[in-house]
Amino acid sequence: MENPNIAVKDRFVSVVVAGQNDKIGDMLDPEFELHQANGLIYGGLYKGLEGFLKFIGQYWAAYKSDGLDQTNTYVSVSNPEI
């Protein structure tokens, strides 16, 4: 049985790639935080929608990419909520 969170992730990725910032905001928790290792070009702490949009702009620029098809998805086997 497929983890239902994969469908949520797929929907999120599709709105990010489409640049639908209003829908991204609808999907993020208001207290959303993204931590990226400081050694990365886009390293740092990104908070909320504004932070995520700043991150994704830096991510696209770093990889000269307009998609997330080369990223990995990790699913917890022991906890289907993750």
N, C-alpha and C positions, 0 to 999 in steps of 0.2 A: 504494500500500500504506500502510495506516495505521500510524503509529508505535506500537509496543506499549506505550510508556510512557504513552500516553493512557489505556489501560485501567487502569493502575496509579493514575494521577491520579484517574480517575473513581471507582475503588474507595475511594481515600483520602478524596475529597470526600464520598462517601456515608457513611462512618463518622464523619467530622467532624460533618456535619449531623445525624446520628442521635445524636450525643453518646456514641458508643461508645468511651470513653476507653481501655479496655483494648486495643481493636483499633487505635486510633491509636498507642498505645505499641508495639504489635507491628510497626507499619509504619515507625516512625521509627528511624533509626540512633541508637544511644546518644549519639553526639557531634553530633547534629543541632543546627544553629544557624540561626536566622532573623534576618536583618538588615532592619530597617525604618527608613526615613529619619527622622532626629530631628525633622524639621518636622511629622511626622504626629502625630495625637493618640495613637496607639499606637506611636510611634517608639521604637526601642531594639534591643537584642540579646536574643534569647530562646533559651535553651539547653535541649535535651532535652524530654521530655514535659511537665514542669512549666512550662517556659518557653512551649512551644507552647500549652498550655491557658490560660495567662495572656494570651498574645497573642489567641487566638481570642475570649476573653471580652471583651477590649477592642475587638476588631474588630466583634463583634456589636453592642456598645453604641454604637460610633461611627456605625455605619450603620443602626442599628435594624433589623437584618436577622437572619434565622435561616437563611440559605442563601448559597451561593457561586455562584449562577447568573449573577450580574452580573460575575464576575471573568473575567479573560482567561487563556488558555492559550497559551504560546509554545513552539514546537517548533523545534529547530535543524534546518535543512535539511541542513547539512553534517555534522552529527554526530548520528546517530539515538539515541545514548546519552543525549542531553540532551532 
